[in-house]
Amino acid sequence: MRPTVAPFPATRLRRNRRSAQLRGLVRETSLSVDDLIWPVFLMEGTNQSYDIPSMPGVQRLTIDRVVVAAKDAAALGIPAICLFPFIEQSVKTEDCAGAWDPDNLSNRATKAIRDAGIEIAVMTDIALDPYNINGHDGYVVDGEIVNDRTVDALVRMALAQAAAGADILGPSDMMDGRIGAMRQALEAEGYQNVSIMSYSAKYASAFYGPFRDAVGASGALKGDKNTYQMDPFNADEALRCVERDLAEGADMVMVKPGMPYLDIARAVKDTFRVPTYAYQVSGEYAMLTAAAQNGWLDGDKVMMESLAGFKRAGLDGILTYFAPRAARILNG
């Protein structure tokens, strides 16, 4: 008897979806704890925390509590923590001198984590906005955010953070030429091993609102940041920014925000084949969390699906406020 010819469709793609084990065998994209960087907000004081209303589940922490949080994160296998300071408006200044003070909040927290011997990489933020009475990432002169004078200040900030023990510097200011200036200064001062993760493609996004509440920049900001952060309608410009920053000495690059810009992330990775990250920013976190709290979405499932999307776009890692929660799920 002749064998029966398999009816159309002969290829049944559902065969490999029948069980968790089969789905795991054919999974194209992987997500692990090693892919996560946890952004954390700092505040002055001792043994205190403050719930950020627009970011449910996220808190500002005093340095002693940040040390505990870093220890817990390391125990979960999270490779890096990123520090963002909350600075009271009353101590912000026009000259932003607090930005490079060796004893500022961020530098003291970095030193505390290093002194505690915690095996976790410390990433820091480089921009003047936490210390600037105008709320901008650069100096404001006659209504203009000036570039070169700001770069000089950012270099001082970078050197202070490197001296405090930071492993990764995260310039988030979007000034032209700052990566080259920082790299040159770091090399000259003996900090050759300090990495730079440049916010190379940072867009002037409406998704940053809750973050500005968290660091106390919302009330201080005068105007907007459209003259130095990127136009959300531009894509090719992002590649030019990345190419420049790599040429100037960046070790890693970032796309920010994340989910609305996955096309940019994919283009950056495909074009340059360098370590590329995205920041799942405060607005992304807030909208997913709020929807889950209202019962409209399954919080854990949409969290993991969103993180998978970053990896599917080719990214090497994600800065996300979900990091500890996702790590617990990934660790089983």
Secondary structure, DSSP 8 states (H G I E B T S, - for coil): -------S----GGGGGSSHHHHHHT------GGGEEEEEEE-SSSS-EEE-TTSTT-EEE-HHHHHHHHHHHHHHT--EEEEEE---GGG-BSS-GGGG-TTSHHHHHHHHHHHTT--SEEEEEE-STTTBTT--SS-EETTEE-SHHHHHHHHHHHHHHHHHT-SEEEE-S--TTHHHHHHHHHHHTT-TT-EEEEEEEEB--GGGHHHHHHTT-TTT--S-STTTSB-TT-SHHHHHHHHHHHHHT-SEEEEESSGGGHHHHHHHHHHH-S-EEEEE-HHHHHHHHHHHHTTSS-HHHHHHHHHHHHHHTT-SEEEETTHHHHHHHHT-
